[in-house]
Amino acid sequence: MKKDKHILIIRLSALGDVAMTIPAIYSLARQYPELKIDVLTRPFFAKLFINRPENVNMICADFKGEYKGFLGVLRLLRKLNSYKFDCVADLHNVLRSWEIDLFYLLKFKKVAMVDKLRKHRKSVLVDKVEQPNFVNRYTQVFKRLGYPITLKFNSLFEGDNPQTPIEIQHPAVGIAPFARYMNKTYPVDKMQDVVERLAKDGIHVYLFGGRGKEAEIMESWQNANPNCISFAGKYPISDELALMSKMDVMITMDSANQHMASLVGTTVLSIWGSTTPECGFLGYNQSKDNAMRLNLPCQPCSIAGTESCPLGHLNCMNQIATIDVEEKIKNLIQNNR
């Protein structure tokens, strides 16, 4: 019988990376119902963990507030120490999580960290060697702690029909046109053309994104197209997930929205530029056949994205034709009926 009964899982950021932990964490929880699981993350990211198994709890830490700086780390360690964890799964593997790891190693607790394969990045960027998907890497962390799992996760709303703030009209395509970095973002004018093409063909287009400039751009698309509605910055993350679950298809970049849509079992057409699925970030249960990329000699040029194209032309995005995106979406809608 296992001695370990209480595990701390660490993943502090970013939104898409935290989302990728959920299929592994929920699978772990359901296959080991006697295991107490606490997930340490930031308050906003904790909102992703809806409909979680009963043995999964959240520990939220605001590193810009109470837990900021050296004294904040001490306060966090004092808080964590009160939980009496038996082992630690570090799914982040950065300096801040190392501080927590060291604390538990000094207490002779088992600690396992996700392998980010930092030493092998040249093989991806130069030799085009595919890296394992991060969801699978997370399962390996649990295995090293003595908890091998089989990924058994379909949707955050498995068996449920979530309520949405508005009724969705079909055929419905959700579009999340932005990413954190410029060289992972399909050019705005091209995506606008995709929106117009789909809307003119009678497809209902629903736009997802953040507040500020993103919301302004998508609001202008809504105003110019009668079959287009923007959700940007209007709803909490739980409503956004519910809305994504109603889409026939989602169009995303290599972004957090790709992983959010994957969490609710929606088919995703992802568009890739400086990164490619071979970097390890394809959405959970998504098909490579639905990952649009040109496979240029310069791709990928980055594991996670940067603010500019090293060659100055961004051909990896600029040369993806809008008509090809439109046709791919229509085919996916037809196949999903």
N, C-alpha and C positions, 0 to 999 in steps of 0.2 A: 504494500500500500504506500502511496506517495506521501512523503512528509510535507512537501510544499502544498500549501492551501491558499496562499494569498500572493497575488502577483501584481507588481506595479508595471504598467506600460507607459512609456514616454514617447510622445510625439508632439512637439511644441508648435510647429509651423511647417509649411504654409498650408492654406486652405485645401488645395488639391492633394498635397502629400498626406494631410490628415485624412482626407476622404478615402485615399487608397488603403489606409489601415483597416477600415471598417469591415470589408469582407473577411479579412483574416481574424480580426478580433471577435466578430459575431460568430464565426465558425468555431473558434476556440471556446467561446462561452457555451455554445450549444453542445459541443462534444465533451466538455468537462463541466457539467452543471454544478459539481461540488466545489469548483474553483472560484474563489473570490477574485474579481478583476477590477482594478482601479486604473483609469486612464488619466494621465496628467497631460493637460493641454491648455490652451488659452481659452478664455470665456467664450469668445465668438465661435471658435472652431468646435466647441463642445455642442453647439446647436445642431451639428450634423448628426449626432448620435441619437436619432429619434427611433422609437420602437425597439430600443435595445433589449437584449436579454436581461432577465432579472438579476443575474450575477455580475452585470457590468455597471460600474458606478463611475462618475466623473469627478476629478479633482481639477479645479480651475485655478490657474495662476496668471495674474496680470503682471508681466515683467516690466511694464511702464509705470506701475504703481507700487503696491505693497512689497513686491518681490524684486524691485529694481536694485541693481548694484550688488556689492559684496554683502552688505547687511541684509539685503533682500534674499539672497541665496541662503544665508544662515537661517532666516525666518522660515523659508520654504523647507529646508532640511529638518528643522525642528518640527514643523507640521507633518511632514512625511514620516518622521520617526515614530509618531504616535500611532501609525497604522499597523506597525509590526509586520512588514512585508517579508515574505520568505525568499523572493527572487525578483529580479528586475529584467524587463525586456525593453531595451533601448532601441526604439524604432527611428531615432533621429540621428544619433551619432555625430553630435557637434559639441563644442566646448561647454555649453551650458548643461547639456545632458551628461557629459563626462564628469562634471562636478558631482552630480547625483550618483553616477555609477561608482565613483571613487569612495563616496561616503558609505555605500553598501558593501563594496569590496573590503573596506577596512573593518566591516562588521561580519566578514566572512559569509556574505550572502552571494548566491549565484547571480551573475550578471551576464547577459548576452546582448551584443550589439548588432544591428543590421549592417551588412557588408555593402558599403557604397561603391566598392570596386574603384576607388580613387586612382589606384596604381594602373588600372587598365583603361583609363579614359582615352589614351592615345590609340589603343587598339580599336576603339569605337570610331573615333574621329578620323583616323588615318587608314586603318585596315578594314573598317566597316564590319567589325565583329559585333554581333548582337549581344546586348547585355540582358540578363534575366529581368523579367518584369518585377517591379518593386513589391507587388502584392505577394508574389511567390517568395521573394526574399524575406518578407515579414514572417511567412510560415516557417522558414528555416530558423529564425530566431526562437520561435516557440519550441521547435524540435530540439534545439540545443539545450533548452531548459527542461527537456523531458516531456514535452507536450506536442507530439506529432499530430498534425491535423490534416484533414481533407477539406478543401475549400467547398463549402456548401452554403452558398449565399446567392439569392436571386434579386432581391429588392428590399429596400427599407420598408416598403409597403406590402410585403409579401402577404397575400391573402386578404388585403384590405383594398377598399376603393376610396382613396383619400378625397376629402372635400377640398374644393378650390375656390378662391375668392371670386372668380368669374367662370362662366361656362365656356368650355373650349369647343370651337367649331372645327369640323374635319372636312378634308384632310388638313392636318395641323403640322406645321414645321416650326420648331423652335430654333432660333439663331442667337448664338452668343458670339458676337463678332470680335471681341477683344481678348487680349492676353496680357500678361504682366510686361512682356518685352516686345519691342517693336518688331524684331525679326522673327517672332512667332505669330504675327498678326497679318492676316490677309488684308491687302490694301483697302481702305475704307471705300474708295470709289468703286472698286470691284465688288465688294460685298453689297453696296447699295444697288448695284446692277442686278445682283442675284436676287435681292429682296424684290425689286421691281418686276423681274421676270416671273418669279413664283407667284406674286400677288396678281399679276395680269392673267395668269393661267388658272385663277380661281382657287389657289392654295392659300389657306389662312396662315399668315406668318406672325409669330410671337417672338418678341425680342427680349433677351436677357442680358443684364449687365449692371454695372455700378452706377453710382451717382455722379454728379458733376458733368464733365465734358462728354463722357460716354452717354449719359442719359440725354443730353442735349442733341447729340447726333442721332440717336435712335428715335427721339421725339420728332425730329424733322422727317425721318423716314416714315413714321406713322402718319404724319400730316399729309404726306405726298402720296400715300397708297391706302386705298379704302379697305383692303383686306389685311392690314398690318396693325398690330397693337404692341406697344412697348410696355414691358413690365419693369424696366430698368429703375432700380432704386425705390420701388413702390411697395414691395412686400418683404416680410421676414423670410429667412432662409427656409423655414419649414414649408411656407406657402410656395416658394420657388421650387422646392423639390416636388411638391404635389403637382404643380403645374407642368414641370418637366415630365412627370410620369404619364401625363395625358397626351404628350406629343407623339405623333407617328414616327417622326425622325427629329433628331437634333443636329444642327450644324455647329461645330465648335472648333476652336483652335486647340493646340496643345496647352490646355488651360484648366483651371479649377472646374469650370463648367462641364468639361468633358467628363471629369470624374464624378461630379454631382449627378449628371444624367445617367452615367453608368450605374450609380448606386440605386437608381429607381428602375433599372431594367430597360431603359429606352435605347433604341438603336441610335448610334452616333456616327455621323459623317464628320470625321476630324480632318482638318487641313494643316499640313506640316510644312515648316520652312527651315529655319536653322537647326531645329531638332527633328528627329524621326522616331518612329515607334521603337527602333532598335536601341534607343537610349534607355528604354525600360519604363516608359511612362504611358504606354497605351492604356486606355480605360479598361477597367475590369470587365471581362466577358465580351469585349468588343473585338470585331474581326479586323485583321490587317487589310482585308479587301476593301474596307470602308475608310481606310486611312489614305487620304489623297496626298501624294507627294510626287515630285518629278524624278527623284533619285539622281539628281545632278552629281557630278564628281565632287563638288564642294559640300555636299550634304552627307552627314550633319556636320556643322561647324561648331556646334556647342552642345553640351549635355543638357543644360537647363534654359538656355536663351540668354541673349545680351541685348543691349540697346541699339546696336547698329550692325550692318552687314560688313564683315571683314573685307569684302571685295567691292563694296560700295554700290552694288546693283540690285540686290535682293531678288535675283532671278528666280530663286526657289519659290517665291510667292507671286511675283509679277507675271510669271509665265504660265500660271494656272488659269486657264480660260474660264470665264464665268459661265459660258454655255455648258462646259463639262461639269461644273458644280451643279447646275440646274438639272441636267440629264441624270446625273447620279442620284440626286434627291428624288426625282420622279420614279426612277427604277426602284429605289428603296421603299417608297410609299406603296408602289404596286406590289412589291414582294411581301410587305408587312400586312396586306389586307387579307 
